[in-house]
Amino acid sequence: MPTYLRLTIDGIEPEAGSPAADRLVSGAPAFRTWNLDEADGGVYAGIWEATPGKWRIAYDEWEYFHILSGYSIVTADDGETFHLRAGDRMILKPGFKGSWEVVETTRKDYVIRL
């Protein structure tokens, strides 16, 4: 088994998804997720994409992500707002609650630790 992985989605079929109905705020966002790696201990890495819409988020996991394209707004329940565009990076930690609004279809790569 190799000890490296390039984050490429060439030839990989994405998983389709959407926010849970009880979390949807507006729009009809659709997700595509290419989960490219899993490691022992609940660590995941891949690429995620969402179309415009807004939904509530509540993190039980730790996630680092890097915006590859698009424009999204993440708003914490305390009112702090993060405008995210290509090149932006962020970590959301367990306990983070707020909303995610995709203004322009957004793609990010991610690493999640449960």
Backbone torsions as a table, in degrees:
resi	resn	phi	psi	omega
1	MET	NA	131.3	-178.5
2	PRO	-66.5	154.6	178.0
3	THR	-104.4	27.5	178.8
4	TYR	-150.0	162.8	177.2
5	LEU	-155.8	126.2	172.7
6	ARG	-86.8	135.2	179.2
7	LEU	-84.2	84.7	177.6
8	THR	-129.2	143.5	-178.5
9	ILE	-104.2	5.4	179.9
10	ASP	-55.3	124.6	175.9
11	GLY	76.7	7.7	-179.0
12	ILE	-110.2	130.7	178.9
13	GLU	-83.2	126.2	-179.2
14	PRO	-76.9	157.3	170.5
15	GLU	-86.6	135.5	178.4
16	ALA	-93.1	149.1	178.0
17	GLY	-164.5	-178.0	177.5
18	SER	-162.6	165.4	178.2
19	PRO	-64.3	151.2	173.7
20	ALA	-60.3	143.1	-175.7
21	ALA	-54.6	-36.5	-178.2
22	ASP	-76.1	-5.7	178.2
23	ARG	-106.7	-12.3	-177.4
24	LEU	-67.7	129.4	177.5
25	VAL	-102.2	-47.0	179.9
26	SER	-157.5	158.7	177.5
27	GLY	77.6	-167.8	178.2
28	ALA	-137.7	63.2	-176.7
29	PRO	-63.4	143.0	175.7
30	ALA	-121.5	139.0	-179.1
31	PHE	-108.1	148.0	166.1
32	ARG	-128.9	129.3	-178.2
33	THR	-128.0	127.3	173.0
34	TRP	-108.7	93.2	178.3
35	ASN	-80.9	105.9	-169.3
36	LEU	-93.4	-19.1	-178.9
37	ASP	-155.2	146.0	173.1
38	GLU	-132.9	139.4	178.1
39	ALA	-127.0	157.2	176.8
40	ASP	-52.9	145.4	178.5
41	GLY	90.8	8.8	177.0
42	GLY	76.8	47.0	177.0
43	VAL	-112.6	130.8	-177.8
44	TYR	-130.0	147.2	176.2
45	ALA	-141.5	144.5	179.0
46	GLY	176.6	-157.4	-179.1
47	ILE	-130.0	137.7	-177.8
48	TRP	-129.3	144.1	178.6
49	GLU	-138.3	142.4	177.6
50	ALA	-138.4	144.7	175.6
51	THR	-91.2	167.1	-173.6
52	PRO	-55.6	143.4	179.0
53	GLY	155.9	178.0	-178.4
54	LYS	-139.9	139.7	-179.9
55	TRP	-150.4	160.5	177.5
56	ARG	-80.0	143.5	176.5
57	ILE	-126.1	146.8	176.0
58	ALA	-145.9	114.4	-173.2
59	TYR	-94.6	124.9	168.6
60	ASP	-100.6	-14.1	-176.4
61	GLU	-109.7	170.8	174.0
62	TRP	-101.2	131.9	179.6
63	GLU	-137.8	130.2	168.1
64	TYR	-104.3	136.4	174.0
65	PHE	-143.6	159.6	-179.8
66	HIS	-131.2	120.3	-179.8
67	ILE	-74.2	124.6	-179.7
68	LEU	-93.6	-35.5	179.5
69	SER	-161.4	161.2	176.0
70	GLY	94.2	-167.8	-178.5
71	TYR	-147.8	123.2	177.9
72	SER	-132.8	158.4	175.7
73	ILE	-125.0	119.7	174.0
74	VAL	-104.1	127.9	-179.2
75	THR	-122.6	123.1	177.1
76	ALA	-76.0	155.5	178.3
77	ASP	-59.1	-23.5	178.2
78	ASP	-80.5	0.2	176.8
79	GLY	98.5	-11.8	178.9
80	GLU	-67.1	134.2	-175.1
81	THR	-117.3	137.6	-179.9
82	PHE	-122.5	114.3	176.5
83	HIS	-89.6	118.2	-172.0
84	LEU	-113.7	124.2	178.4
85	ARG	-131.4	172.9	-178.9
86	ALA	-48.9	130.4	180.0
87	GLY	99.8	-19.4	179.6
88	ASP	-74.8	146.9	179.0
89	ARG	-129.8	150.9	-178.0
90	MET	-157.1	156.1	170.3
91	ILE	-122.1	129.2	171.2
92	LEU	-111.0	129.5	-174.0
93	LYS	-104.9	161.5	176.8
94	PRO	-53.3	135.9	-178.8
95	GLY	100.3	-14.5	178.4
96	PHE	-66.6	131.6	176.4
97	LYS	-134.1	144.6	179.5
98	GLY	169.6	-141.6	179.4
99	SER	-137.6	155.0	174.2
100	TRP	-122.0	122.9	177.1
101	GLU	-119.2	120.4	174.8
102	VAL	-92.3	114.9	179.2
103	VAL	-88.3	-45.8	173.8
104	GLU	-125.1	137.3	-178.1
105	THR	-37.7	125.9	-172.5
106	THR	-116.9	137.2	174.4
107	ARG	-124.2	137.7	178.3
108	LYS	-139.7	154.8	164.7
109	ASP	-101.2	156.6	-171.9
110	TYR	-147.2	157.9	166.2
111	VAL	-133.5	124.2	-178.6
112	ILE	-118.1	136.1	172.9
113	ARG	-121.5	121.3	179.5
114	LEU	-75.5	NA	NA
